[in-house]
Amino acid sequence: MYVIGNEEVEAVRRVIASGQLFRYRGGEGGETDQFETAWGAKVGVKHTIAVTSGTAALICGLAGMGIGPGDEVIVPGYTFMATANAVLAVGAVPIIAEIDESLGLDAADVEKKITSRAKAVIPVHMCGLPANMDAITAVAKKHGIMVLEDACQADGGSYHGKRLGSIGDAGGFSFNHFKIISCGEGGAVTTDDDTIYYRALVHHDGGCAFRDHAAEVTVPFYAGSNFRINEILSAILRVQLTRLDGILAKLRAEKKLMREELADVSGFRLSPVNCVEGDCGVTLGLLFDTVAESESFASRLNEAGVGCGSPYHSGIHVYWNWEPILQQRGSYHPMRDAYKQTDVKYEYSEDMCPKTKDILARTQYIGTSIDRSKDDLMDVIGKIKNVASSTPAGVAV
Ligand SMILES: *Cc1c(COP(=O)(O)O)cnc(C)c1O
């Protein structure tokens, strides 16, 4: 999705020429400091920590929330497995909940799955589609659990005027190769909460107690890890950030036109979107009444030369393919394995979230593009209309 060019080359050249690759050398105001300030301003949060990946951002967010062994964290059955892996990495158990037709967490199912051990819920803004944050936040508040937004696929997105990653207690972003902006591998954790911030800061930097800023840290130092980003990646991210609004504008304009043109086409509905303006516009969801219609449409559209696929087939993004989790192998060492640190017997099965499976199988995605002409987009829209109006072979409608 991302765009990269000479500006990034120049930024990297500048960092290498400076000889300062480490973020904590050379005092304040380095590339990483400046990126964190800019990202925090963009998202609208008090604190940002740039880290090495989206997974690291989620791990630091959970550590910041003080979550660990004996705790449960609710995640959707439709997300990249890293969301659930991050929960296991801090020693907590991921509880898998249903999604709704908007393809984000189903707040009603979250509520059903909250036990006395639940400490947090992770709504995931898949494909830049904002999850139903009003409903999820209300359930979380009612039960006194925290909210960590997984905004790894939603850099720059928003929900009713607030940026994704600023609505929950903390947010995690990814800048890996597949995301809206990228530095190859990278991430950021965002929060307004000082305690979450300082714990995450310590967790991401095992040397935190020895830094110049150590005196500011208001939580006890503990042995953290190392998820520190470096100045080269931060320099790339500073340039990437200047491209973000342009990328989102293009994706959103494509999706807006597709939504307008396809709103009244019979054969499918547009997948409901919780906040049309804030949606990143990465993909258009089409929702069919039956799986047979969904599959027939996809194969005919693919035959017509338009890329289209169901999120049901998105491999590691659907819970029934999370083999290490379904088999409850949470770590390399039994004493570090969340499933062995509790007397609670957890049960997962490939059919534990039937609603999620059904919705995903009835959904087809049409991708948007950042470099397509309007004529080419209208051609795609025309083909979708044609396929929708042609009688599907062997499918009862
Ligand atoms: C990409 C992604 C992550 C993890 O990000 P990495 O940078 O690859 O660690 C987490 N959650 C979701 C939903 C993602 O798409």
The ligand as an ORCA input file, in Angstrom:
! r2SCAN-3c Opt
* xyz 0 1
  C       0.265     -6.316     11.009
  C      -0.609     -6.554     12.177
  C      -0.117     -6.746     13.473
  C       1.330     -6.906     13.787
  O       2.168     -6.019     13.206
  P       3.710     -6.421     12.934
  O       4.302     -5.090     12.658
  O       3.728     -7.347     11.785
  O       4.211     -7.036     14.185
  C      -1.019     -6.859     14.510
  N      -2.335     -6.817     14.299
  C      -2.858     -6.672     13.070
  C      -4.329     -6.601     12.903
  C      -2.014     -6.555     11.971
  O      -2.540     -6.449     10.746
*
